[in-house]
Amino acid sequence: MRRLLLLLVLPIVASAQKFEEKVTVSYVEVPVTVLGRDGAPVRGLTKANFEITDDGVKREVESFEAIDFAAAEGMTAVRAVSPLNPASRRNFLLLFDLSYSSPQTIGRAQDAARNFVARSIGGRDLVAVGIVDIQRGFRFVTAFTTDRELLTAAIADPANYRAADPLQIASSTGLEMPEPSRNATQRETGDMALENLRDIARQSGRLDDAMKRTRVKKQVEMLGEIARSLQRLAGRKHLVLLSEGFDPRLVQGRAGGTMDNQAEEDFGVEHGEIWKVDSDKRFGSPDSQNAIQVMAREFRRADVVLHAVDIQGVRVANDVRGGAMFNSNEGLFILANSTGGTVFRNSNDISGEFDRLARQHDVVYVLGFRAPAGRAGQFHDLKVKLAGVPGARVQHRGGYYDAGSEGVVERSLSTAEVIVNDIPQTDIRFDALAAVFPRDGVRSQVPVVLEIAGQGLIDHAKNKRATADIFVYAFDDGGIVRDSIYQRVTLDIAQIGDRLRASGVRFYGTLELPPGRYAVKSLVRIAETDRKGYQRVDLEVPVSSDVAMTRPLFFTEPGDWVMVKAQGDDASLPYPFMLGSDSFIPDPNATLRKGEPRLFTVFVYNANRDELTWDIAPAAKLVSESNSETVTKLVFALEGVPVDARELSVTIRNKGSADSRTVSVPITVR
């Protein structure tokens, strides 16, 4: 949900004066799935087929987008990191239940999770791993990510894995024992001493059951908290609970229990021995049932569906220790059914079952509308109706929340979501540059330069201090993070405020990447206020022996910048921005002033200078050059560039050859 500020100017007839009223408006995007009578997704619909009501008020559908995942997955050119509307994303949280799992069945849970990641999700689906433990709470082991290597590592040891990445998007209990069964022949002995022992055991059993019900209620409440933490995550959300499940009698009573239990309680009622009757055990626990209802409401409001994977394996239908109901997975059905989810009985076949479910969401329609925002955290009911699609049914989120304060978990997930989903952030303005410098060996040197506008840092500081978190990730075509940078910079506004106002912060760090195509994603966040800026640069790293060239590198104009170098950079790597014995810092923002020349350089690798030719648009004049065995460094001057020019393109080729390399950068002429 994006928040906009619209300025409405309303005339007053009785007066010549005008007043302005500011109205905050929310822009809401609703992902919708439409299924036909056969359960298959319906394709080819348009905006005219949908009607949205928000808290009972009809809203105009202002934007409409149709995404067909099945078609996209069939296109080899589609990259896992290709930009995609976040509202159309499919998000899966693999949640390991450490409270209702044994050491033996955790292995089955890990196998099911690995199979799910390998077989059931698409290249652009997002997956997170988490754990829930009644004693220790719940924890996101990873954020929602495309990095399958990170997910594999987390699944291998979910209870203990800790990602080195601060945003967790890049790679890094026992069972409850059954109650002892009670048989009717003991009750009929008439032995008073034995009856007293039974009363003591009965009271002890009630306390034991009460403790177990408290455990169930606590877990249900934790699941509701997890759903709440996902409420602002865009897209369709599925929580996959890997668990053996709890004893369903603790929630719904002794429906289907043994005749002996029933007879014992009937005898107590008939003889006025009410203390022998445990109403929670017989009829179910109202507290537990209410907790299930509250949890289900949280799931519906957050647009999350809970699916459960039964990891116990083959179950015995009639357990001699506790009757027919003890060894049942009905507890999993209680959780999943309340949210509209599914229980997968065989953890080894989760991929086949989930494939069927995932195919229902192959086609997603994203409907966007504007509505006046209410108070922070207020929930709004949504309804979507179909027109002109007889027999079809529609699936959509139950509503949305107005923006409010975020907790630590939500804030971390939101920050990670910006990077993974390429969500624009403009509070902190900065420009980003990433250039490739091939070198011998497997990995090339890829320096990253960020120029962060100082005024934004000052505007969003608190108490004359700004703590800037700088994140840089290099995602390959498969969505795996091959290298990353994290740096925290503390800025004392009282000391360096003048320099920040005049220029800003210039950050330098180095990535090392193997050959391939990459999306280098950079995010700057002010810790005190959670204000953010985001930039993405796409680049290709060639094989070290191939002919290659850097992007055009403009020389930096003078300025009193605050310089920051990333900690942990490999000291053995040479500083790459060198011309002869002179170093320079390239300018990420290629801005030209009308009528003034602007210099830039291009480094060409593995090409014979005598056979090298080039084409540049707009036209540029060669100013100087230097050559070595592996690299030719050319310096050009741009002059008389048209005001409407938007791009600088450089093409190099060997004379007499059709083989060429082209790089381009956006430019601005003022």
MITI-904338 format. One record per residue (C-alpha): residue in three letters; x, y, z. Coordinates in pm, whole numbers, padded with zeros to 5 digits, always signed. Each point is the difference from the previous one (the first is absolute). Example, Ala and Ser with C-alpha at 12.3 -4.5 7.8 and 13.67 -1.06 7.14 Angstrom:
BEGIN
Ala+01230-00450+00780;Ser+00137+00344-00066;
//
This chain:
BEGIN
Met+00000+00000+00000;Arg+00142+00337-00100;Arg-00099+00319+00179;Leu-00056+00313-00204;Leu-00071+00358+00107;Leu-00259+00167-00222;Leu-00079+00370+00026;Leu-00369+00070-00061;Val-00098+00364-00067;Leu-00367+00051+00089;Pro-00178+00325-00097;Ile-00244+00162+00244;Val-00294+00157-00180;Ala-00086+00250+00274;Ser+00346+00150+00004;Ala+00264+00099-00248;Gln+00257-00165+00222;Lys+00129-00349-00061;Phe+00137-00244+00252;Glu+00213-00308-00043;Glu-00075-00331+00168;Lys+00267-00270+00010;Val-00133-00351-00039;Thr+00226-00300+00044;Val-00082-00271-00252;Ser+00108-00362-00004;Tyr+00073-00175-00327;Val-00095-00364+00042;Glu+00092-00287-00232;Val-00202-00321+00028;Pro+00127-00328-00154;Val-00294-00206-00126;Thr-00022-00358-00127;Val-00300-00119-00203;Leu-00073-00374-00026;Gly-00239-00168-00240;Arg-00232-00291+00074;Asp+00288-00240-00069;Gly+00223+00169+00259;Ala+00234+00137-00268;Pro+00094+00370-00011;Val-00206+00216-00236;Arg+00208+00200-00248;Gly-00078+00296-00223;Leu-00204+00214+00240;Thr+00003+00380-00008;Lys-00066+00281+00246;Ala-00366-00003-00100;Asn-00041-00347+00153;Phe+00066+00122+00354;Glu-00177+00213+00259;Ile+00157+00098+00335;Thr-00173+00118+00315;Asp+00203+00140+00289;Asp-00188+00000+00334;Gly-00318-00019-00206;Val+00095+00292-00228;Lys+00052-00071-00368;Arg+00347+00108-00122;Glu+00110+00067-00355;Val+00263-00244-00126;Glu+00268+00245-00112;Ser+00275-00246-00094;Phe-00016-00352-00135;Glu+00273-00253-00066;Ala-00015-00368-00101;Ile+00298-00225+00080;Asp+00020-00355-00136;Phe+00268-00189+00192;Ala-00036-00312-00214;Ala+00081+00199-00314;Ala+00286+00183+00172;Glu+00161-00320+00129;Gly-00008-00138-00353;Met+00203+00294-00132;Thr+00373-00068+00035;Ala+00077+00372-00018;Val-00186+00074+00324;Arg+00242+00049+00289;Ala-00076-00077+00363;Val+00087+00363+00079;Ser-00206+00153-00280;Pro-00210+00287+00139;Leu-00347-00119+00095;Asn-00295+00172+00164;Pro+00039-00100+00368;Ala-00377-00044+00032;Ser+00015-00291-00245;Arg+00281-00183+00181;Arg-00052-00338+00164;Asn+00156-00018+00347;Phe+00050-00326+00190;Leu+00107-00025+00365;Leu+00129-00347+00092;Leu-00065-00014+00374;Phe+00162-00280+00202;Asp-00207-00086+00309;Leu+00255-00090+00267;Ser-00265-00046+00272;Tyr-00200-00275-00169;Ser+00279-00185-00177;Ser+00239-00271+00115;Pro+00368-00022-00100;Gln-00095-00285-00233;Thr-00273+00192-00181;Ile+00203+00321-00036;Gly+00199-00192-00261;Arg-00322-00063-00193;Ala-00083+00370+00029;Gln+00340+00094-00146;Asp-00046-00244-00289;Ala-00346+00141-00072;Ala+00134+00358+00009;Arg+00289-00086-00233;Asn-00238-00171-00244;Phe-00231+00298+00012;Val+00279+00250-00082;Ala+00139-00225-00275;Arg-00326-00099-00169;Ser-00299+00209+00097;Ile+00096+00365-00033;Gly+00070+00216-00303;Gly+00318+00193-00064;Arg-00154+00330+00110;Asp-00189-00132+00303;Leu+00129+00120+00337;Val+00062-00242+00285;Ala+00086+00053+00367;Val+00091-00249+00272;Gly-00117+00037+00361;Ile-00037-00193+00324;Val-00271+00006+00265;Asp+00070-00128+00350;Ile-00240+00040+00294;Gln+00291+00047+00241;Arg+00207+00241-00212;Gly-00252+00171-00225;Phe+00024+00028-00378;Arg+00288+00117-00212;Phe+00057+00069-00368;Val+00310-00200-00088;Thr+00004+00176-00339;Ala-00201+00281-00154;Phe-00196-00056-00322;Thr+00263-00051-00266;Thr+00080-00148-00339;Asp+00335-00130+00127;Arg-00045-00379-00010;Glu+00348-00058+00144;Leu-00097+00194+00314;Leu-00324-00197+00029;Thr+00184-00331-00035;Ala+00242+00095+00278;Ala-00283+00115+00229;Ile-00206-00317-00058;Ala+00303-00214+00088;Asp-00004+00135+00358;Pro-00302+00227+00057;Ala+00030+00010+00380;Asn+00360+00123+00003;Tyr+00066+00167-00335;Arg+00095+00367+00015;Ala+00045+00195-00324;Ala+00303+00228-00008;Asp-00202+00243-00214;Pro-00181+00252+00225;Leu-00312-00007-00221;Gln+00006-00382-00031;Ile-00048-00008-00377;Ala+00346-00133-00091;Ser+00192-00316+00096;Ser+00083-00076+00345;Thr-01293-01271+01620;Gly-00152-00295+00056;Leu-00344-00147-00066;Glu-00271+00018+00259;Met-00054-00338+00158;Pro-00353-00149-00027;Glu-00220-00026+00305;Pro-00008-00343+00160;Ser-00327-00169-00091;Arg-00248-00069+00276;Asn-00215-00313-00014;Ala-00345-00047+00149;Thr+00075-00317+00195;Gln+00211+00196+00247;Arg-00289+00235+00073;Glu-00228-00292+00090;Thr+00222-00159+00269;Gly-00150+00210+00281;Asp+00342+00033+00163;Met-00013+00339+00180;Ala+00377+00037+00018;Leu+00027-00070-00372;Glu-00279+00250-00068;Asn+00189+00267+00193;Leu+00306-00072-00209;Arg-00213+00035-00310;Asp-00129+00339+00117;Ile+00357+00116+00055;Ala+00099-00128-00343;Arg-00309+00164-00151;Gln+00089+00339+00146;Ser+00360-00046-00111;Gly-00121-00088-00348;Arg-00212+00314-00009;Leu+00300+00212+00092;Asp+00203-00178-00268;Asp-00272+00062-00257;Ala-00027+00362+00108;Met+00373+00041-00058;Lys-00030-00163-00341;Arg-00290+00226-00094;Thr+00207+00297+00106;Arg+00275-00121-00234;Val-00247-00036-00287;Lys-00145+00345+00064;Lys+00348+00151+00016;Gln+00097-00153-00334;Val-00324+00115-00163;Glu+00063+00353+00128;Met+00355-00014-00140;Leu-00134-00100-00341;Gly-00232+00302+00015;Glu+00300+00222+00082;Ile+00187-00139-00300;Ala-00296+00082-00223;Arg-00009+00355+00139;Ser+00371+00042-00075;Leu-00077-00083-00366;Gln-00292+00240-00040;Arg+00203+00261-00192;Leu+00184-00252-00217;Ala-00127+00040-00356;Gly-00133-00290-00203;Arg-00161-00336+00072;Lys+00127-00156+00323;His+00006-00366+00096;Leu+00121-00129+00337;Val+00105-00365-00027;Leu+00005-00150+00352;Leu+00219-00310+00030;Ser-00133-00178+00309;Glu-00144-00315+00158;Gly-00279+00210+00148;Phe-00152+00013+00346;Asp-00257-00235+00158;Pro-00330+00128-00149;Arg-00194-00100+00315;Leu+00164+00293+00179;Val-00201+00234-00225;Gln-00314-00182-00113;Gly-00058-00245+00286;Arg-00051-00374+00001;Ala-00199-00028-00321;Gly+00067-00355-00117;Gly+00179-00097+00326;Thr-00020-00334+00177;Met-00324-00136+00146;Asp+00175-00056+00333;Asn+00068+00374+00038;Gln-00360+00084-00084;Ala-00141-00262+00240;Glu+00218+00119+00286;Glu-00120+00360-00034;Asp-00366-00108-00043;Phe+00027-00197+00324;Gly+00137+00304+00182;Val-00283+00224-00123;Glu-00269-00255+00098;His+00138-00034+00355;Gly+00059+00370+00061;Glu+00378-00033-00022;Ile+00042+00301-00228;Trp+00369+00034+00093;Lys+00063-00312-00207;Val-00110+00180-00317;Asp+00253+00211-00189;Ser-00222+00217-00222;Asp+00296+00125-00208;Lys+00105-00355-00070;Arg-00356-00107-00080;Phe-00128+00298-00199;Gly+00315+00185-00100;Ser+00180+00305+00132;Pro-00181+00331-00069;Asp+00327+00190+00053;Ser+00184-00212-00256;Gln-00286+00019-00248;Asn-00016+00377+00038;Ala+00377+00021-00053;Ile-00042-00193-00327;Gln-00266+00248-00113;Val+00220+00298+00086;Met+00294-00159-00184;Ala-00216-00065-00307;Arg-00111+00365-00002;Glu+00364+00115+00008;Phe+00082-00229-00292;Arg-00293+00127-00207;Arg+00082+00363+00071;Ala+00367-00049-00090;Asp-00095-00198-00315;Val+00193-00306+00120;Val-00109-00362-00052;Leu+00132-00269+00236;His+00081-00339-00149;Ala+00123-00285+00220;Val+00232-00286-00089;Asp-00046-00307+00221;Ile+00357-00113+00066;Gln-00085-00297+00225;Gly-00041-00236-00291;Val-00228-00304+00022;Arg-00235+00034+00298;Val-00167-00280+00194;Ala-00377+00040-00019;Asn-00066-00147+00347;Asp+00269+00066+00256;Val-00042-00238+00294;Arg+00144+00259+00236;Gly-00247+00279-00065;Gly-00285-00106-00220;Ala-00087+00081-00358;Met+00051+00374+00023;Phe+00349+00023+00148;Asn+00200-00098-00304;Ser-00187+00229-00236;Asn+00116+00293-00212;Glu-00331+00173+00064;Gly+00188+00273+00188;Leu+00165+00101-00327;Phe-00339+00006-00173;Ile-00137+00229+00274;Leu+00273+00254-00077;Ala+00002-00026-00380;Asn-00377-00014-00052;Ser-00052+00318+00202;Thr+00204+00196-00259;Gly-00117-00180-00315;Gly+00322-00200-00022;Thr+00086-00363-00073;Val+00155-00286+00200;Phe+00255-00212-00183;Arg-00009-00343+00161;Asn+00311-00137-00167;Ser+00308+00218+00040;Asn+00174-00196-00276;Asp-00264+00104-00253;Ile-00033+00368+00093;Ser+00134+00110-00339;Gly-00273-00174-00198;Glu-00277+00126+00227;Phe+00137+00353+00015;Asp+00055+00014-00375;Arg-00375-00037-00042;Leu-00063+00280+00249;Ala+00266+00227-00151;Arg-00142-00045-00350;Gln-00322+00162+00123;His+00202+00320+00050;Asp+00176-00005-00337;Val-00204+00300-00114;Val-00024+00303+00228;Tyr-00196+00319-00071;Val+00120+00304+00194;Leu-00269+00264+00057;Gly+00098+00344+00130;Phe-00222+00268+00151;Arg+00019+00309+00221;Ala-00184+00045+00328;Pro+00012+00252+00285;Ala+00228-00131+00274;Gly-00136-00043+00352;Arg+00187-00013+00327;Ala+00330-00185+00022;Gly-00052-00375+00013;Gln-00370+00015-00092;Phe-00127-00304-00191;His-00218+00038-00311;Asp-00218-00281-00138;Leu+00034-00075-00370;Lys-00235-00181-00235;Val+00064-00077-00367;Lys-00287-00100-00230;Leu+00019-00150-00348;Ala-00201+00108-00302;Gly-00043-00199-00318;Val+00177-00315+00128;Pro-00280-00250+00075;Gly+00088-00289+00228;Ala+00334+00147+00105;Arg+00107+00076+00356;Val+00238+00268+00115;Gln+00272-00016+00267;His+00142+00319+00149;Arg+00126+00156+00321;Gly-00262+00071+00262;Gly+00109+00356+00059;Tyr+00292+00231+00074;Tyr+00141+00206+00285;Asp+00077+00370-00002;Ala+00368+00065+00053;Gly+00112+00012+00361;Ser+00308-00059+00208;Glu+00202-00313-00074;Gly+00163-00236+00246;Val+00356-00126-00030;Val-00101-00309-00199;Glu-00228+00192-00237;Arg+00264+00269-00055;Ser+00265-00258-00090;Leu-00236-00183-00237;Ser-00105+00329-00162;Thr+00361+00100-00062;Ala+00080-00338-00154;Glu-00316+00022-00213;Val+00116+00330-00151;Ile+00317-00165-00127;Val-00150-00327-00120;Asn-00302+00164-00167;Asp+00169+00315-00137;Ile-00243+00230+00185;Pro+00083+00369-00066;Gln+00116+00200+00305;Thr+00064+00372-00034;Asp+00038+00137+00354;Ile+00380-00028-00022;Arg+00124+00106-00345;Phe+00315-00156-00136;Asp+00158-00110-00327;Ala+00167-00338-00051;Leu+00279-00118-00230;Ala+00135-00353-00045;Ala+00277-00071-00252;Val+00167-00326-00104;Phe+00380-00034-00002;Pro+00096-00345-00135;Arg+00303-00170+00154;Asp+00173-00334-00023;Gly-00181-00276+00183;Val-00364-00085+00057;Arg-00131+00326+00147;Ser+00011+00356-00131;Gln+00035+00310+00212;Val-00323+00203+00009;Pro+00038+00329+00189;Val-00319+00171+00116;Val-00026+00377+00053;Leu-00298+00163+00172;Glu-00049+00377+00017;Ile-00250+00077+00275;Ala-00156+00346+00006;Gly+00089+00164+00330;Gln-00319+00200+00051;Gly-00210-00314+00019;Leu+00226-00138+00271;Ile-00041+00321+00198;Asp-00377+00018-00051;His-00053-00351+00135;Ala+00252+00011+00284;Lys-00099+00004+00367;Asn+00176+00187+00279;Lys+00272+00125-00236;Arg+00093-00356-00091;Ala-00063-00218-00305;Thr+00089-00368-00001;Ala+00008-00114-00363;Asp-00021-00372-00076;Ile+00137-00073-00348;Phe-00095-00331-00165;Val+00129-00121-00339;Tyr-00096-00340-00147;Ala+00100-00159-00332;Phe-00279-00237-00114;Asp+00076-00234-00289;Asp-00256-00116-00259;Gly-00120-00275+00233;Gly-00064+00242+00286;Ile+00303-00119+00202;Val+00207+00268+00174;Arg+00359-00053-00115;Asp+00152+00280+00207;Ser-00118+00279+00227;Ile+00113+00301+00203;Tyr-00135+00133+00327;Gln+00127+00314+00173;Arg-00138+00207+00286;Val+00108+00365-00003;Thr-00068+00235+00293;Leu-00011+00367-00100;Asp+00030+00281+00255;Ile-00207+00278-00156;Ala+00143+00261+00239;Gln+00352-00064-00128;Ile-00046-00072-00371;Gly-00336+00160-00072;Asp+00150+00268-00227;Arg+00176-00261-00215;Leu-00316-00207-00023;Arg-00204+00302-00111;Ala+00259+00093-00264;Ser+00047-00352-00140;Gly-00075-00316+00195;Val+00150-00343+00059;Arg+00200-00188-00260;Phe+00025-00373+00074;Tyr+00241-00247-00163;Gly-00008-00380+00030;Thr+00106-00301-00205;Leu-00184-00310-00118;Glu+00168-00307-00151;Leu-00216-00182-00254;Pro+00035-00296-00238;Pro-00110+00034-00365;Gly-00372+00055-00045;Arg-00278+00257+00003;Tyr-00079+00182+00324;Ala-00237+00242+00162;Val+00202+00207+00247;Lys-00253+00134+00250;Ser+00090+00275+00248;Leu-00204+00130+00291;Val+00077+00280+00246;Arg-00207+00011+00321;Ile+00010+00252+00284;Ala-00027-00215+00314;Glu-00153+00271+00219;Thr-00299+00067-00229;Asp-00005-00303-00234;Arg+00007+00231-00304;Lys+00142-00168-00309;Gly+00141+00046-00349;Tyr+00044-00273-00261;Gln+00183-00046-00331;Arg+00057-00292-00239;Val+00276-00040-00260;Asp+00000-00287-00252;Leu+00334-00117-00135;Glu+00177-00295-00161;Val+00330-00148+00114;Pro+00188-00151-00297;Val+00241-00291-00002;Ser+00341+00144+00090;Ser+00153-00082-00341;Asp-00282+00156-00206;Val+00012+00343-00159;Ala-00181+00228+00242;Met-00031+00363+00105;Thr-00117+00195+00298;Arg-00302+00223-00008;Pro+00082+00367-00080;Leu+00151+00148+00317;Phe-00051+00374+00043;Phe+00255+00189+00206;Thr-00137+00146+00321;Glu-00059+00370+00025;Pro+00151+00177+00304;Gly-00182-00028+00332;Asp+00066-00031+00370;Trp-00128-00355+00043;Val+00009-00215+00314;Met+00196-00304-00121;Val-00083-00349+00134;Lys+00172-00324-00101;Ala-00160-00337+00069;Gln+00158-00197+00281;Gly+00126-00343-00089;Asp+00096+00079-00360;Asp+00282-00225-00119;Ala+00316+00206+00051;Ser+00178-00195-00274;Leu-00238+00134-00266;Pro+00142+00305-00181;Tyr-00197+00321-00016;Pro-00150-00029-00350;Phe-00075+00362-00091;Met+00349+00100-00115;Leu+00133+00192-00302;Gly+00377-00027+00002;Ser+00104+00091+00353;Asp-00315+00206+00063;Ser-00304-00136+00178;Phe-00354+00129-00040;Ile-00348-00070+00130;Pro-00262-00054-00270;Asp-00323+00199+00014;Pro-00311-00225+00014;Asn-00214+00292-00117;Ala+00083+00086-00362;Thr-00132+00357-00009;Leu+00121+00241-00270;Arg-00044+00374-00011;Lys-00102+00139-00336;Gly+00299+00139-00187;Glu+00261-00137+00245;Pro+00225-00296-00089;Arg-00005-00310+00222;Leu+00278-00259+00012;Phe-00048-00374+00034;Thr+00218-00309-00038;Val-00048-00358-00119;Phe+00233-00291+00084;Val+00023-00267-00274;Tyr+00137-00345+00089;Asn+00160-00273-00215;Ala-00009+00198-00327;Asn+00287+00107-00228;Arg+00001+00382-00004;Asp+00119+00014-00362;Glu-00306-00196-00111;Leu-00247+00180+00229;Thr-00274+00230-00126;Trp-00303+00154+00170;Asp-00330+00178-00050;Ile-00137+00246+00258;Ala-00342+00161+00007;Pro-00023+00292+00059;Ala+00331+00061-00175;Ala+00308+00042+00221;Lys+00361+00098-00066;Leu+00295-00215+00105;Val+00215+00203+00241;Ser+00266-00246+00117;Glu+00080-00370+00025;Ser+00232-00235+00183;Asn+00078-00364-00074;Ser+00131-00304+00178;Glu+00015-00368-00084;Thr-00360-00070+00100;Val-00182+00336+00021;Thr-00044+00312-00213;Lys-00124+00310+00183;Leu-00173+00259-00220;Val-00104+00349+00114;Phe-00270+00184-00197;Ala-00160+00344+00015;Leu-00370+00057-00056;Glu-00078+00342-00150;Gly-00313+00150-00146;Val-00226-00278+00123;Pro-00367+00062-00093;Val-00224+00097+00288;Asp-00235-00288-00076;Ala+00279-00263+00018;Arg-00085-00272+00253;Glu+00272-00261-00048;Leu+00370-00032-00075;Ser+00082-00313-00201;Val+00349-00132-00075;Thr+00064-00288-00244;Ile+00343-00154-00059;Arg+00105-00254-00261;Asn+00307-00140-00168;Lys+00058+00136-00349;Gly-00143-00226-00265;Ser-00199-00201+00255;Ala-00372-00012+00071;Asp+00070-00084+00364;Ser-00078+00301+00219;Arg-00068+00107+00358;Thr-00244+00278+00097;Val-00050+00172+00334;Ser-00223+00294+00082;Val-00091+00224+00292;Pro-00284+00248+00048;Ile+00097+00368-00017;Thr-00171+00327+00086;Val+00065+00330-00177;Arg-00089+00320+00183;
//
